[in-house]
Amino acid sequence: QFYKILVEKEKLTLTVPINQQSKLRPIASVNQINKCISILKSKPKIKRTMWSRRAQEYDLKINSGDIEQIAEVVRDLNRANNQIEQSYSERQLFELSYDRFLREVIAGLKITEENAIKKVDKILGRDKLKNAPSLLN
């Protein structure tokens, strides 16, 4: 006997044996999300180690399933406030962590994707980037 979990966005179906359900973590609570929002508002902690080592650490945090660790990665890789260009791999890790964080916010706060994006982008200062005039126009 299994639970079937459909993840539409990823076109993924998970099957979890009923006797293994205790290993699934619950969706983040409002308190956990509020703690993550304070993490996003804090100053980024960027270590001066080689990128390959930092990328491994970020990857471990993203795949840990811990929303607070994912929020740390989003905060550290967010490039809204400074103009430092991101490498392809930095952008990929940011987008992966941002997407996972957003999905948790949507589920935990029971809000639409659009509202979650507005809320998180405002905290990260990314809302100003979208409203800025494009240099290509």
ZAGU-217639 format. One record per atom (N, C-alpha, C): residue number from 0; atom name; x, y negated, z negated. Coordinates in steps of 0.2 Angstrom, whole numbers. Layout:
<vogus>
(NUM 'CA' (X Y Z))
...
</vogus>
This chain:
<vogus>
(0 'N' (4 6 0))
(0 'CA' (0 0 0))
(0 'C' (4 -6 0))
(1 'N' (3 -11 4))
(1 'CA' (7 -17 5))
(1 'C' (2 -23 5))
(2 'N' (5 -29 4))
(2 'CA' (2 -35 5))
(2 'C' (5 -38 12))
(3 'N' (1 -40 16))
(3 'CA' (4 -43 22))
(3 'C' (4 -51 22))
(4 'N' (10 -54 23))
(4 'CA' (10 -61 22))
(4 'C' (12 -64 29))
(5 'N' (7 -68 32))
(5 'CA' (9 -71 39))
(5 'C' (11 -78 38))
(6 'N' (17 -79 41))
(6 'CA' (20 -86 41))
(6 'C' (20 -88 48))
(7 'N' (14 -92 49))
(7 'CA' (13 -94 56))
(7 'C' (18 -98 59))
(8 'N' (21 -103 56))
(8 'CA' (26 -107 59))
(8 'C' (32 -104 61))
(9 'N' (34 -98 58))
(9 'CA' (40 -94 60))
(9 'C' (38 -88 64))
(10 'N' (31 -87 65))
(10 'CA' (29 -82 69))
(10 'C' (32 -75 65))
(11 'N' (31 -75 59))
(11 'CA' (34 -70 55))
(11 'C' (28 -66 51))
(12 'N' (28 -60 50))
(12 'CA' (24 -56 46))
(12 'C' (28 -52 41))
(13 'N' (27 -53 35))
(13 'CA' (31 -50 29))
(13 'C' (26 -44 26))
(14 'N' (29 -39 25))
(14 'CA' (25 -34 21))
(14 'C' (29 -33 14))
(15 'N' (25 -34 9))
(15 'CA' (28 -33 2))
(15 'C' (24 -27 -1))
(16 'N' (28 -22 -3))
(16 'CA' (24 -17 -7))
(16 'C' (21 -19 -13))
(17 'N' (15 -17 -15))
(17 'CA' (11 -19 -20))
(17 'C' (15 -18 -27))
(18 'N' (19 -13 -27))
(18 'CA' (23 -12 -34))
(18 'C' (29 -17 -34))
(19 'N' (30 -21 -29))
(19 'CA' (36 -25 -29))
(19 'C' (34 -33 -29))
(20 'N' (27 -34 -30))
(20 'CA' (25 -41 -30))
(20 'C' (28 -45 -36))
(21 'N' (30 -42 -41))
(21 'CA' (33 -46 -47))
(21 'C' (39 -49 -45))
(22 'N' (42 -47 -39))
(22 'CA' (49 -50 -37))
(22 'C' (47 -56 -33))
(23 'N' (41 -58 -31))
(23 'CA' (39 -64 -28))
(23 'C' (39 -70 -33))
(24 'N' (42 -75 -31))
(24 'CA' (41 -81 -36))
(24 'C' (35 -85 -34))
(25 'N' (32 -88 -39))
(25 'CA' (26 -92 -38))
(25 'C' (28 -99 -34))
(26 'N' (23 -102 -31))
(26 'CA' (24 -108 -28))
(26 'C' (25 -113 -33))
(27 'N' (29 -118 -31))
(27 'CA' (32 -123 -36))
(27 'C' (26 -127 -39))
(28 'N' (27 -129 -45))
(28 'CA' (21 -132 -49))
(28 'C' (22 -140 -48))
(29 'N' (17 -144 -49))
(29 'CA' (18 -151 -49))
(29 'C' (24 -154 -53))
(30 'N' (25 -151 -59))
(30 'CA' (31 -153 -63))
(30 'C' (37 -152 -59))
(31 'N' (38 -146 -56))
(31 'CA' (44 -144 -53))
(31 'C' (45 -149 -47))
(32 'N' (40 -150 -43))
(32 'CA' (40 -155 -37))
(32 'C' (42 -162 -40))
(33 'N' (39 -164 -45))
(33 'CA' (41 -171 -48))
(33 'C' (49 -171 -50))
(34 'N' (51 -165 -53))
(34 'CA' (58 -165 -54))
(34 'C' (62 -165 -48))
(35 'N' (60 -162 -43))
(35 'CA' (64 -162 -36))
(35 'C' (64 -169 -33))
(36 'N' (58 -173 -34))
(36 'CA' (58 -180 -32))
(36 'C' (63 -184 -35))
(37 'N' (64 -183 -42))
(37 'CA' (69 -187 -45))
(37 'C' (76 -185 -43))
(38 'N' (77 -179 -41))
(38 'CA' (83 -176 -38))
(38 'C' (84 -180 -31))
(39 'N' (79 -180 -27))
(39 'CA' (80 -184 -21))
(39 'C' (81 -191 -21))
(40 'N' (79 -194 -27))
(40 'CA' (80 -201 -28))
(40 'C' (87 -203 -31))
(41 'N' (90 -198 -33))
(41 'CA' (97 -199 -36))
(41 'C' (102 -199 -31))
(42 'N' (108 -201 -33))
(42 'CA' (114 -202 -29))
(42 'C' (116 -196 -26))
(43 'N' (118 -195 -19))
(43 'CA' (121 -189 -17))
(43 'C' (127 -187 -20))
(44 'N' (128 -181 -21))
(44 'CA' (135 -178 -23))
(44 'C' (138 -175 -18))
(45 'N' (142 -178 -14))
(45 'CA' (146 -175 -9))
(45 'C' (153 -174 -11))
(46 'N' (155 -168 -11))
(46 'CA' (162 -166 -13))
(46 'C' (166 -167 -7))
(47 'N' (173 -168 -8))
(47 'CA' (178 -169 -3))
(47 'C' (181 -162 -1))
(48 'N' (178 -157 -2))
(48 'CA' (181 -151 1))
(48 'C' (180 -150 8))
(49 'N' (183 -145 11))
(49 'CA' (182 -144 18))
(49 'C' (175 -142 20))
(50 'N' (172 -144 26))
(50 'CA' (165 -144 28))
(50 'C' (163 -136 28))
(51 'N' (168 -132 30))
(51 'CA' (166 -125 30))
(51 'C' (164 -122 23))
(52 'N' (167 -124 18))
(52 'CA' (166 -122 11))
(52 'C' (159 -125 9))
(53 'N' (159 -132 10))
(53 'CA' (152 -135 8))
(53 'C' (146 -132 12))
(54 'N' (147 -130 18))
(54 'CA' (142 -127 22))
(54 'C' (140 -121 19))
(55 'N' (144 -117 17))
(55 'CA' (143 -110 14))
(55 'C' (139 -112 7))
(56 'N' (141 -117 3))
(56 'CA' (138 -118 -3))
(56 'C' (131 -121 -2))
(57 'N' (130 -125 3))
(57 'CA' (123 -127 5))
(57 'C' (119 -122 7))
(58 'N' (121 -117 11))
(58 'CA' (118 -111 14))
(58 'C' (115 -107 8))
(59 'N' (120 -106 3))
(59 'CA' (118 -102 -3))
(59 'C' (112 -105 -7))
(60 'N' (112 -112 -7))
(60 'CA' (107 -115 -11))
(60 'C' (101 -115 -7))
(61 'N' (101 -116 0))
(61 'CA' (95 -116 4))
(61 'C' (91 -109 3))
(62 'N' (95 -104 3))
(62 'CA' (93 -97 3))
(62 'C' (91 -94 -4))
(63 'N' (93 -98 -9))
(63 'CA' (92 -96 -16))
(63 'C' (84 -95 -17))
(64 'N' (80 -99 -14))
(64 'CA' (73 -100 -15))
(64 'C' (71 -104 -21))
(65 'N' (77 -107 -24))
(65 'CA' (76 -112 -29))
(65 'C' (74 -119 -26))
(66 'N' (68 -122 -28))
(66 'CA' (66 -128 -25))
(66 'C' (71 -134 -27))
(67 'N' (74 -134 -33))
(67 'CA' (78 -139 -35))
(67 'C' (85 -139 -31))
(68 'N' (87 -133 -30))
(68 'CA' (94 -132 -26))
(68 'C' (92 -135 -19))
(69 'N' (87 -133 -16))
(69 'CA' (85 -135 -9))
(69 'C' (85 -143 -9))
(70 'N' (81 -146 -14))
(70 'CA' (81 -153 -15))
(70 'C' (88 -156 -15))
(71 'N' (93 -153 -19))
(71 'CA' (100 -156 -19))
(71 'C' (103 -156 -12))
(72 'N' (101 -151 -8))
(72 'CA' (104 -150 -1))
(72 'C' (101 -156 3))
(73 'N' (95 -157 2))
(73 'CA' (91 -162 6))
(73 'C' (94 -169 4))
(74 'N' (95 -170 -2))
(74 'CA' (98 -176 -4))
(74 'C' (105 -177 -2))
(75 'N' (109 -172 -2))
(75 'CA' (116 -173 0))
(75 'C' (117 -174 7))
(76 'N' (113 -171 11))
(76 'CA' (114 -171 18))
(76 'C' (110 -176 22))
(77 'N' (105 -180 18))
(77 'CA' (101 -185 21))
(77 'C' (106 -191 23))
(78 'N' (105 -193 29))
(78 'CA' (109 -199 32))
(78 'C' (105 -205 34))
(79 'N' (100 -206 30))
(79 'CA' (95 -212 31))
(79 'C' (99 -218 29))
(80 'N' (102 -218 24))
(80 'CA' (104 -225 21))
(80 'C' (111 -227 24))
(81 'N' (115 -222 25))
(81 'CA' (122 -224 28))
(81 'C' (122 -222 36))
(82 'N' (127 -225 39))
(82 'CA' (127 -224 46))
(82 'C' (132 -219 49))
(83 'N' (134 -215 44))
(83 'CA' (139 -209 46))
(83 'C' (135 -204 50))
(84 'N' (139 -203 56))
(84 'CA' (136 -198 61))
(84 'C' (136 -191 58))
(85 'N' (131 -187 59))
(85 'CA' (131 -180 57))
(85 'C' (133 -176 62))
(86 'N' (137 -171 60))
(86 'CA' (139 -165 65))
(86 'C' (133 -161 66))
(87 'N' (133 -157 71))
(87 'CA' (128 -153 73))
(87 'C' (126 -148 67))
(88 'N' (131 -145 64))
(88 'CA' (130 -140 59))
(88 'C' (127 -144 53))
(89 'N' (129 -150 51))
(89 'CA' (126 -154 46))
(89 'C' (118 -155 47))
(90 'N' (117 -157 53))
(90 'CA' (110 -158 55))
(90 'C' (106 -152 55))
(91 'N' (108 -146 57))
(91 'CA' (105 -140 56))
(91 'C' (103 -138 49))
(92 'N' (108 -139 45))
(92 'CA' (107 -137 38))
(92 'C' (102 -142 35))
(93 'N' (103 -149 36))
(93 'CA' (98 -153 34))
(93 'C' (91 -152 36))
(94 'N' (90 -150 42))
(94 'CA' (83 -149 45))
(94 'C' (80 -142 42))
(95 'N' (85 -137 41))
(95 'CA' (82 -131 37))
(95 'C' (80 -133 30))
(96 'N' (84 -136 26))
(96 'CA' (82 -137 19))
(96 'C' (76 -142 19))
(97 'N' (76 -147 23))
(97 'CA' (71 -152 23))
(97 'C' (64 -148 25))
(98 'N' (64 -144 30))
(98 'CA' (58 -140 32))
(98 'C' (56 -135 26))
(99 'N' (61 -132 23))
(99 'CA' (59 -128 17))
(99 'C' (56 -132 11))
(100 'N' (59 -137 10))
(100 'CA' (57 -142 4))
(100 'C' (50 -144 6))
(101 'N' (49 -146 12))
(101 'CA' (42 -149 14))
(101 'C' (37 -144 13))
(102 'N' (38 -138 15))
(102 'CA' (33 -132 15))
(102 'C' (31 -131 7))
(103 'N' (36 -132 3))
(103 'CA' (35 -130 -4))
(103 'C' (30 -136 -7))
(104 'N' (32 -142 -5))
(104 'CA' (28 -148 -7))
(104 'C' (21 -148 -4))
(105 'N' (20 -146 2))
(105 'CA' (13 -145 5))
(105 'C' (9 -140 1))
(106 'N' (12 -134 -1))
(106 'CA' (9 -129 -4))
(106 'C' (8 -131 -12))
(107 'N' (13 -134 -15))
(107 'CA' (12 -135 -22))
(107 'C' (8 -141 -23))
(108 'N' (8 -146 -19))
(108 'CA' (3 -152 -20))
(108 'C' (-3 -151 -17))
(109 'N' (-4 -146 -12))
(109 'CA' (-10 -145 -8))
(109 'C' (-12 -151 -4))
(110 'N' (-7 -154 -1))
(110 'CA' (-8 -159 4))
(110 'C' (-6 -157 11))
(111 'N' (-8 -162 16))
(111 'CA' (-7 -160 23))
(111 'C' (0 -161 24))
(112 'N' (3 -158 30))
(112 'CA' (9 -159 32))
(112 'C' (11 -166 33))
(113 'N' (7 -170 36))
(113 'CA' (8 -177 38))
(113 'C' (9 -181 31))
(114 'N' (5 -180 26))
(114 'CA' (6 -183 20))
(114 'C' (12 -181 16))
(115 'N' (14 -175 17))
(115 'CA' (20 -173 14))
(115 'C' (26 -176 17))
(116 'N' (26 -176 24))
(116 'CA' (32 -180 28))
(116 'C' (32 -187 26))
(117 'N' (26 -190 25))
(117 'CA' (26 -198 23))
(117 'C' (29 -198 16))
(118 'N' (27 -194 12))
(118 'CA' (30 -195 5))
(118 'C' (37 -193 4))
(119 'N' (39 -188 7))
(119 'CA' (47 -186 7))
(119 'C' (51 -191 11))
(120 'N' (49 -193 17))
(120 'CA' (53 -198 21))
(120 'C' (53 -205 17))
(121 'N' (48 -207 14))
(121 'CA' (48 -213 10))
(121 'C' (53 -213 4))
(122 'N' (54 -207 1))
(122 'CA' (58 -206 -5))
(122 'C' (66 -206 -2))
(123 'N' (66 -203 4))
(123 'CA' (73 -203 7))
(123 'C' (75 -209 11))
(124 'N' (71 -213 12))
(124 'CA' (72 -219 16))
(124 'C' (72 -218 23))
(125 'N' (69 -212 25))
(125 'CA' (69 -210 32))
(125 'C' (63 -214 36))
(126 'N' (58 -216 32))
(126 'CA' (52 -220 35))
(126 'C' (55 -226 39))
(127 'N' (60 -229 36))
(127 'CA' (63 -235 40))
(127 'C' (66 -234 46))
(128 'N' (69 -228 47))
(128 'CA' (72 -225 53))
(128 'C' (67 -225 59))
(129 'N' (61 -222 57))
(129 'CA' (56 -220 62))
(129 'C' (53 -227 65))
(130 'N' (53 -232 60))
(130 'CA' (50 -238 62))
(130 'C' (55 -243 65))
(131 'N' (61 -241 65))
(131 'CA' (66 -246 68))
(131 'C' (66 -246 76))
(132 'N' (67 -251 79))
(132 'CA' (67 -251 86))
(132 'C' (73 -247 89))
(133 'N' (71 -243 94))
(133 'CA' (76 -239 97))
(133 'C' (81 -243 101))
(134 'N' (88 -241 101))
(134 'CA' (93 -244 105))
(134 'C' (92 -242 112))
(135 'N' (88 -237 114))
(135 'CA' (88 -234 121))
(135 'C' (82 -238 124))
(136 'N' (78 -242 121))
(136 'CA' (73 -246 125))
(136 'C' (76 -252 128))
</vogus>
